[in-house]
Amino acid sequence: MEALPFFFTLAAATSAYLFWFYLLARKLSGPKLWPIVGSLPVLFKNRRQIHDWIASNLRATGGASTYQTCTIALPFLARRQGFYTVTCHPKNMEHILRTRFDNYPKGPHWQTAFHDLLGQGIFNSDGDTWLIQRKTAALEFTTRTLRQAMARWVNRTIKNRLWSILDKAASEKLAVDLQDLLLRLTFDNICGLTFGKDPQTLSPEMPENPFAIAFDTATEATLQRLLYPGLLWRIEKMLGIGSEKRLKKSLKVVENYMDDAVAARKENPSDDLLSRFMKKRDVDGNPFPISVLQRIALNFVLAGRDTSSVALSWFFWLVMNHPEVEAKIVKEISTVLRETRGNDHQKWLEEPLDFDEADKLVYVKAALAETLRLYPSVPQDFKYVVADDVLPDGTFVPAGSTVTYSIYSVGRMKSIWGEDCMEFKPERWLSPEGNRFEPPKDGYKFVAFNAGPRTCLGKDLAYLQMKSVASAVLLRYRLSVVPGHRVQQKMSLTLFMKNGLRVFLQPRTLA
C-alpha cells in the first residue's frame, strides 16, 4: 500500500509531462518530435541527406507568402540549449547577420570546439578580438599588391602543374579525381598567398605533404567536436584517445610547420598575408604574438582552400550536365582572348587568363554564382543566441539556444527564387542585355559568401581564382563523368563530394 502514493505521483508527473509535450509539439513547426529524444530519431535517419532533409522541412512550413522556419529539438527538450531554430528566409537572415548582429555571435560551443585548431583567429572569434583582425584584413584585401600576388600564385600553379597533369591524363585516356586536384591547387595557392610557402601538393607525383595531411586530420577531428556531446570529446581529450589523440598529434605537425613559416617571414618579409599581419598591432597596441600569428594564418588557409575547390567541383559537374551552358562559357572565353591575344588559338593556350582578362568573364561569373546558389560551399551556419529575441516572422528564439540558417535551402525555395529554382540557369544573374552581372537586389537571398559585417573579405579574389581555373580547364578540355561514378554530397561543414569527381578529359578543338 505504501508504494501506491509513489506510483500515483509518478503517473501524475508522466501525464503532466506528456500533456506539456503535446502542447509544445503542436506549437513548434518542423520535424516530428518524440518525448525525451525530441527530433533525434528522424535526424539520425536522415543523417546522410541532412541538407535536403532540412530543405524539405523548411518547404513544408512555408508557402508563397510565408516565412520558412522550423524547430529541431534535441535531448532534452526541457533545456533551452536543446532547441535549434532553422530558417532560410532572407528577412530572418538579415536580422541575424546584420540587424541584431551582436546578439548572434559564434558562441561558446563553436569557439570551444575550434579553439585548439583556430585559436582566436578571425573565423573563431567575436567582439573586439574579431574586429581588430577584420579591420586589419579588410585593409589588406583591398590592395592591388595582394590581388597581383594571388594572380601570380594561381597562374603559376595552373601553368606549371595543373595543365601537365591534365594533359597526361587526356593523352593516356586516364581518369582523374578533379575534386582532389582542385583541393591541392587551392591549398597550394592559399598557402603561398598566406605565408609565402608553397607546399607543392599539386604535382604529377601527387605527393603526400605532412602539413596538408595533418591539417586535414585536425580539421576532421575538430568537426567531431561539433557532432558529438561536449562531455564525450572532453573525456577523450583527457584520456588521450580517439579523435582527440589524432587531433593532438596532427596539431604538433601543423604548429611546427607554422613555426618555420613565421620564422622565415621574420627573417625575410614578403607581400604575403602573414608578413602584413606581422607589421600590425592588436587591440592593446602590441605586435601580435607568434602563437596568434600562427592561428591567424591557419584561419585564412581553412577559409581559402575548401570553399573555392568545392565550388569549382560542383561547377564542373553542373557544366558537364548542361552542354548549352558549356558552349556559352567557351564562347565568352574565346571572345575575351580574341580581344586581348588576337586570333591565334595557340597563343590562347600558352598562358592562363590573367586576372584582368578574368575580370571580363561575366557569364562565367554568373555560372559560378548559380553553382553557389544551388551548392553553397558552406551549406549552413550556426549562431548562438545571447538574449531572447523574436525573428521577423514571429519565431521566438530563447537565450542560450542555437539558430541555424540553411544557405543550401535558400536556393531551393520557389517563394524566393521562383518556380525554376531547381534549374541551373546562369542567366538569372545577368542584366536583360546579358552583358552585366547583376546580383539580386535583396542581398540576403544569396549568402554563400556570408553577409553583413562578416561578409567574406576574399569574395572578389575567390571569384577571380575560380574564373581563372574554370577557363584554364574548359578552354583546353571537354569533361565527362566516368561511367558508373556517383556524385554524392559528403555530410560535413563543407559541401564536399563524398566520392570525389572522377572524370575523363578530351582535348577541345577551338573554332
N, C-alpha and C positions, 0 to 999 in steps of 0.2 A: 504493500500500500504506500510505503514511503517513497517509492520510485515514481508514483503517479504525478505528483507536482512537477517533478523534473521533466517527465515526458510531455505534460501539458505545456510547460514553459517552452520546451524545445519545439513543439508543434506550433505554438503561437508565434515564436520567433521566425520559424521557417515560413509560415504563412505570410507574416508581415513582409519578410524579405522577398518572397515570390510576388506579392502584390506590388511592392515597390519596384521590382524589376519589370513587371508587366507594364506599369505606368511609364517607366524610363524607356523601355523598348518601343513603346508607342510614340514617345516624344522624339526619339532620335531617328534620323534618316540614315540609311546606309545598309550594310550587310546584316544578315540575321544575327541576333545576339542570343547567347545561352547564359543561364545563371552561372556565376562564378568565373567561367572561362571566357565570357564575352564573345568577341569575334575571332578568337584564336583558331577554332577548328576550320572555319571557312578560309581564313588567312593561310593556314598551313596547306589546305587542299589546293589553293591556287598559287602556291609559292613559286612555281616555275613559269607563271604567266602573270606576275603580280601587277605589271603596269597596265596590261589590257583589262585585268580584273578591276582595278581601280577605276579605269575609264568607263567600264560598263556600269559600275555602281554610281558614278557621277552622272552619267547619261540618264539613269533611272530616276534620279532625284530632280532633274531639271528639264524644262521644256523650252520652247522657243522664246519665252519671255520671262523665264525664271532663272535663278542662280543655280549653280552646280556645287553643292556642298554636302558632304556626308560625314558621319562619325564612325570611326572604328574604335571599339573598346577592347582593351587587352586586360588580362587579370591584374589586379582585381578591380571590379567596376567601382567599388566604393572609394578608390583612390583617384584623386584628380589626375595624377600623372598617368593613369591608365587610359585616358581619353586622347585619341588622335583625331583632330578635325582635319579633314582632307577637302581641299577646294581646288577649282580650276577656273573660277570666273575672274575676268580681268579686274573688275571693281574690287573684289576681295584681295587680289594680289597687289593691286596698287595700295590698298590700305595697309597691307603687311609690309611691303617693300619700300614704301615712301611715306604715306600719311602718318602712320604710327611706327615708324622705323625703329625708334628707341625701345618700343615695347616688345619687339620681336628680334632679339639677338640670337646668336648661335646657341647660347645657353650652356649651362654647366655639363650636361650629359655629353653633348657633342665635343666640347672643349676637352673634357677629361679623357674621352676615348682617343682623341687625336694628339694629345699633348706630347707623348713620348716621341712621336714622329715629327710633328709640325711645330711643337712648342707654342709660342705666342706669335707665330707668323701671321701674315695678313689674312690668310684664309681660315685661321683658327683663333681669331681674337675679336674683341668688341671694345667699345669705348675709346679712350684716348690712345691705347696701345694700337688699336686698328687704325685710328685716324691719322696718327703721325706717319705710319707706313703707307697709308693710302695717299696722303699728300705728297710724300717723297716719290712714290712710284708714279703718281699722276704727272709730275713734272718730267720724269724721265721718259715716259711713254709718249710724250708729245714732241720729243726732239727728233729731228731728221737723222741725226747720227745713229740713233737706235734702229730706226727704220732701215738705214743703209747697212747696218751690221747684220740685221735679220736677213736682208736680201742676199748678202754675201754668203751667209751660212746655208740658206735654203738652196740657192743656185749651185753652190759648190757640192752639196750633198746629192742633188739631183744629177748633175753632170758627171761627177766622178764615181758615183756608186749606184744610184737607183737605175740609171739607164743601162749600165753594164750588166746588172743583174737581170733586168727585164729583157735586154737584147739576147742574152744567153738562153734564157727560158724560152723565148719566142723561136729562136733558131733551132733549138733542140726539142721543141714541142713538149716542154715540161710545164707542169702546173706549179703555180706559186701561191702562197698564202699572202694575199695582198694586205690583209689587216696586219699581219706580223711585220711586213716590210714597212708599212706606214708607221707603225708604232716605233720601229727602230729609227726611221727617218726623223720623226718629230722629236724623239728622245735626244738624238744627236744634236739637232738644231737648237732645242731649248737649253741643253747643257752648254752648248757653245755660246749662246746669247746670254745665259745667266752667269756663268763663271769662266767663260773663255776656255773651257777644257772639253775636247771632243772625245767622247768615249768610243767612237767608231763601231757602234753595234751594227750599223748597216754596212756590210761589205760582202763580197762574194762568198767568203768562208762562213758567214753567219756566226761569228764568234760569240761565246758566252762571256759577257762582261760582268765581273764580280759586283760592281756598283749597281748595274742595271738589275741583276738578279736579286741583290739584297734590297734594293728599293722596291721592287715588285713584291717581294716576300713581306716586307714591312707594311706595305700598303694593304695587302690582303689580310694580314694578321690584325691590323688596326680596324679593318672593316668588321672583323669578327666581334669586336667590342660593341659595335652598334647593334649587331644582330642578336646578341645574347644578353641575359641579365648581367648587370654590372658586378654583382657578387661573384658570378661564375668566373669572369676573366680576372678579377682581383685575386681569387683563390689560386688560379693557375699562375698568376704572376708571382704570388708569394711562394708557391711551391716550385716554380721554375719548370713548368710542364706545358705540354700542348702548344697552342698558337703563341702563347706568351714567351715560351722558350725560343721559338723561331723568331719572334719579334726582337727579343733582346740580342740574339746572335746577329741578325741582319742589321740592326741599328749600329752595332760596332763597326761593321764594314762601311756603312753609309757615313758615319761620323769620321772615320779615318780618311775616307776619300775627301770629305768636305774640309777636314783639317789641312790636307795637302793643297786643296783649291784655294783656301783662304790665305795660306802661307805664300803660295805662288803669286797671288794678286797683291799682297802687301809688298812683295819684292818687286813686282813688275805690273803696276796698274795698267788697265786697258779700258776699252769702251764697253765692257760687259756690265750687266746689272750689278753684280757683286762689287766691282770696283766703284761703281757710282754710289752704292749704299755705304761703302766704307768711308766716303767723304761726308756723309750726313750725320745728324745728331738725333738722339732720342728725345723723349718728352722733357727730360731734365737738362737737355743741352749737352749731354755727353756722347762721345762716339759709341756706336753700337758694339757691345761685347762680341767676341768671336762666336760664342755659342748662339747668340741671337742672329748674327750674320749667316751662320750655317742654316738655321731654320728659315730665315727669310728666303734664301736661295732655294731650299727644298720646296717651299710653298710654290714658287714660280715653276719649278720643274714639274711638280704634280699637276698644276693647272695647265701648263703649256704642252704637255705630251699627250695625255689620253684624249682630251677633248677634241683636238684637231684631227688626230688619226682616226678616232671613232667616227667623227662626222664624215670624213673622206671615204671611209669604208662603206657606210650607208649610201653616200652619194654615188659611188661607182656601181653599187648593186642596183640602185634605182635607175641609173642611166642605162645599164645593161638591159633592164626590163622595159625601157622606153626609148626605142631607136629614134623616134621623131625628136626627142629632146637631145639625144646624142648628135644627130645631124645638125641641129641648130647651134650646139656648142662648138662643134668643129668648124662650122661656117663662120662663127663670130671670131674664133681664134685666128683663122686664116685671114679674115678681113683686117684684123689688127696688125698681124705680121706683114701683110702686103703693104700696109701704110708705113710701117717702121723699117722693114728689111727688103722691100721690093718683091719681085715675083719669083725669085729663085727659091724653090722649095728646100733645097739643100741648106741654104742659109737659115731657114726657119728651124732646122733640126740641129744646128751646130751648138746653140746656146739655149738654155731655158729662158722663158719670158722673164725680163727684169720686172721689178715692181711697178715701174711707170707704165709698162705695157699691160701688166696685170690689172692696173687701175681701170683700164678701158673695157674690161670684160664685164659688161653689165648683165648679160644673160647668164653667164656662168655664176655670178654672184647671186642672181635670182634663184638659180637651181640649187645652190648651196643653202640659201635661206629656206627654200622649200624643203630641202632634206632635213634641216634642223627643226622645222615646224613639225614634221612627222616623226622624226627620230632624233630628238634632242640628246646631245651627248650626256648631259646630266638630266635624267628623266623626271626627277623630283627632288625637292629640297625641304629641309626641316627648319622650323623656327620655334624657339622657346617663348612661352607667354609669361611676361614679367608680372603684369597686373591684369585683373579681369577686364575683358573687353567684349565688344559686340561688333561683328563684321558688318559690312554694308547690307548684306542680305538678311540681317537679323539674327544670325547664329551667335550664340553666347560661347565664348571661349574662356575657361577659368584659368586663373593664375596657376603656374606650375604644370600646365598641360602642354601638348605639342601640336603645332599647326603645320601641316604638310601641304605645299602647293604642288600639284601634279602638272609639270610642264608637258609631259607626254600626252596627258588627257586634253589639254587646251586645243591642240591641233586636230583633235578628233571630235570636236563639238560642232554640230550643224548650226547651233544657235550663235556660234562665234565666227566660224569660217564659211558657213553656207552649206548647201546640200552636197556640194562636191568636195567636202573637207577631206575625204579619204583618198582623193585623187592627187597624183603628183603633177602639179601644174605650176612651173616656174613663172608663167605669165601673170599669175596673181600678184607678183611683186614688181611688175613693170608699169610704167605710165601708159596711158592709152596709145601713145605713139610707139611704145616699145623701146624707146631709146634712153630711158632713165629708170634707175632703181628707186622704187617708192615703197618704203615700209608702211605698215598700217598706221593710220592716224592715232589710234589708241595703242600706245607703246606697250601696254600690258597684255595685249593679245599675243605677243611674241617675246618671251623672256628667256630664250635659250642662252643669252649672254647676261642673264640676271637683269635687274632693273633698279631704279632708284639710286641711292648713294653707293650701293655695292655693284653697280654696273661694271662689267668686265673692262678693265683698262686696256687689255690686249686685243679687243674686238677687231679693230682695223687691221692689226698685224696678223691676226688669225685668218681673216678673210684673204689677205694678200698671200699668205703662205699656202692656204688651201687652193686658191686660184692658180698659183704657180705650179703646184703639184698636179692639179687636175688637168691643166693644159699640157704639162710635160708628158703625161701618160696618154691622154686621149688623142693628142696630135700624132703620136707615133704608133699607137696600137688600137686594135679592136679587142675588147674583152668579152669573154664568155665564161659563165659559171661551169665548173667541172660537173659533168653529168652525175646525178645522184647526191651531190653535195647539198646539205640542208643548211640554210641560213636561219639561225635562231638567235633570239636575244639571250644574253647571259644576265642572270639576276645579280647585279652589283650596283654600286653607286654610279658607275658609268655604263652606258649602253653598249657594251662590247657585243660582238658576235660570238656566240658560245663556241662554235666550231671554226672560227676564222672565216675568211673569204677566199676560197680556193678557185683560181681562175686560170684559163688558158689565154695566151696572147697571140694575136696575129698582126704582123706589120700592116699599117694602114697605108693605102695608096691615096695621095692627095691630088685632088682635081686642080 
